[in-house]
């Protein structure tokens, strides 16, 4: 089934493999693709994967996590257009088809270079302090739908097949979903907390055609105790009440693809990236995290069958990676299988699988050295199997 195509509206995904958004911190200072960025995405085009989900792309300069975060703008539009053209040419030459390409639109909020926060969050601020001066005003938030719409229009000009209005991992929209204590139009009630997310989705839909895929990567639950997390109880257990309300609205607003994620990698990284080894010692067994993903994805497919669901968390598997992916598809847990750290470590994994040459020894170790590089302000890639990033990792003293 993993080899089978799937039709989503006017778009045909040639197989069920999704290369998940993996931020590289290697773009030009103007946000255009750098040399390492281009190399990474050309490898993605060569992989044979059916969908390439581009990394976090800031919709405004103040929403960038670092000076080299991707940011599509009028000035660097030709560079993006050239990259997508080269990717399609490469994929057509290698496979006879091109992947569907999605651009992830984001505002980094609390993780921006200068924090822009939804409310004072004592748990998150244990790691990165903030003050009342960092709280975004309602007037500032009011300006963001137009910025998302402008980015979506540029994405169309660049040649993307769709965009992702991102709400996950503690970034601005996701933090607003738990802004119970915030006053004004963007806090308190569920309607207010979801307002900006939905306003930006509406703004994007208004400037795009029905053929253009409207998608979202959503932390269905932050796995942070209420009242500081979304989709959880005070005891930090999954609570689908508000996620179900939100998902119903996303479907109503034209979102066709849901890329499922959980948690906040700045606070509880084991939730969205189950660990096999490394310096971080998670408070739960990786099997618990993998089971949580299945529980969430199965719930969504059962309750919202119209949504095309991308399953996540699969990079943990090694020897039975493809078998586990196939099982999830066959059981209807998800419609597409997403691989993040995995494609950085072993970009040929799907290609080798089709050729009967899949090598588990080349698979991601689930150690998250790639993330450690990013947190250290370096370009992010696999520090185990890629010599360039291995040398970078040594340079930061790891």
C-alpha positions, 0 to 999 in steps of 0.5 A: 500500500505504501507504493500506492498513489492517493488523490487529494482533490486535484492533486495526485500523490504518487505514493504514501511517503512524506518527507517531513519538514526538517529545519536546516538553519542553512538559508541565506540571510534574506531567507532564500535557499542556501547551498546546503538547503538546495542540496538537501531538497535535491536529495529529497527529489531523488528519493522517490517520496511522494510528498516533500513537506518543506521546512518552517518558512517564516511569514515575517522577519520578526517571526524567524527562529534564527537569522537563517530560517527560510523566509520566502519573499518577493526578493528571493522568489526566483531562487525558490522558483529555480529550486522547485523547477530543479526538483521537478526536473530531477524527480521526473528524470529519476522516477517519471513523476514529481512529488507534491511540494508543500510550504510550511508557513509559520510564526515562531512566537516564543521561539523567535529571535526576540520572543513574541509570546501569547501569555506568560507561561511558567513552564516554558519560561523555566528554559527561556525567560520572558517578560510582559513586554514580550506579550503580543498585542491584539493589534499586532496579531490582527496584522498576521492574516494578511502576512499569511495570505501574502506568503501563500500568494508567493508560494503559488508563484514559486510553484508550490502545490500547497501550504501548511498553516502551521500550529504546533510545537509551542509556536505562536498559534499553538501557544494561543490555543492554550491562552486561557488566561489571556485577556482580549479577543485572542484569549480565554474562550475556545473561540478566542484562542482559535481565532488567529489560527482560523483567521489565517487559514481563511485568509490563505483560502481566500487567495488560493484556488481549490486546486491548491492544497490547504494543509496544517501541521497541528500539535493535537495535544501539547502534552503539557498540563492544563491550563498551560497546554492544549488537548490535555487535562490537569493531570496531563492526559490526552483530552480530545474535547477541544482538539475535536472542536478545532478539527471540525472547524479545520475541515469546515474551512477547507483543510484537506491534509492534517500532518499530525504531531504532538508535544513541544520539542523545546519542553518535552522533545520525547513526545514528538521524537521518541528517542533510541539513544543520546544525551537526553534521557526521556521520562517515558519509554519510546514505545509509550510515545509511539503508542500515543501517536497511533491512539491520536491518529486512529481517533482522528481517522475514525472521527474525521474520515474526510481528512487525509492524515499524515502519520508521524513518529516513524523515524524511531523504527529501524529494522522494521521501518517499512513494515511498521509503516505498511501496517499503519496504512493497512490498518487505516491509522493514517493515509500517508506516512511521514519521515523526518529525521529519517530522511536526513540520515538516509535520504535513499531509504525509499529508493533502496526499499523499492530496489530491494536494497533497504539497509537498516544500518543506514537508518536514523538512530533517533538520537536527535543530534540534528536538533542539537546542531540547530539549537547550537545555531549551526546548520542542521543535518545528520551528525552520524551518517553525514560527514559534513554535519559530523564535523560540525557536531565535533566543532560545537564540542559534543 
